Amino acid sequence: DVVMTQSPLSLPVTLGQPASISCRSNQSLVYSDGNTYLNWFQQRPGQSPRRLIYKVSIRDSGVPDRFSGSGSGTDFTLKINRVEAEDVGVYYCMQGTHLFTFGPGTKVDIK
Amino acid sequence: QVQLQESGPGLVKPSETLSLTCTVSGDSINSGSYYWGWIRQPPGKGLEWIGYIYYTGSTNYNPSLKSRVTISTDTSKNQFSLNLSSVTAADTAVYYCTRDFDYWGQGILVTVSS
């Protein structure tokens, strides 16, 4: 089974400052078609999850460009360039290469 | 604009079957190469993928739930459904339906209790 881990699990941030979340899998997420199916989701308090990024680094429509994804193989990162108040919530990585598995989530709040 | 809406009972007794329906508007579950899936989230916890049905009708399920899960479609109503049998309190969660993880329903809380 694919296990996804995230760090940190809690991330207090200062408004306007950058933030970074790490996501790791216990096996390579490179699929046989050459793509890497690693997604990032944001879940604001009381809302449904919203996908921010798919295939490691492609932003979904309407996602601010302060969000960026990077990584390869088993190590991935979500970066928020300058945190805004609306970015508060829980962020999940999810692999879609070997069925689907979510990470445990990283709670982002304001210091 | 694609919209998904979950519906079904909010309370299910232990050992019974949880049945939910997702009604899709703004897209046809028959068209395109999309996965129509279910995800759940126990109160205060993280997200768990349950399974999906592809537009071709093929299905795939979380191995940890596979023996209890069935996902099916009703193309005449543009709906897809989740059945989860032999439920216990551990199945209490908000259940979301999704199209390819890019569109999500608002979620429905299902409590398993006698």
Interface residues (C-beta under 8 A of the other chain):
Chain A: D1 N39 F41 Q43 S48 P49 R50 R51 Y54 D60 V90 Y92 M94 G96 L99 F100 T101 F102 G103 P104 G105
Chain B: G37 I39 G46 L47 E48 W49 N60 N62 P63 Y96 F101 D102 W104 G105 Q106 G107
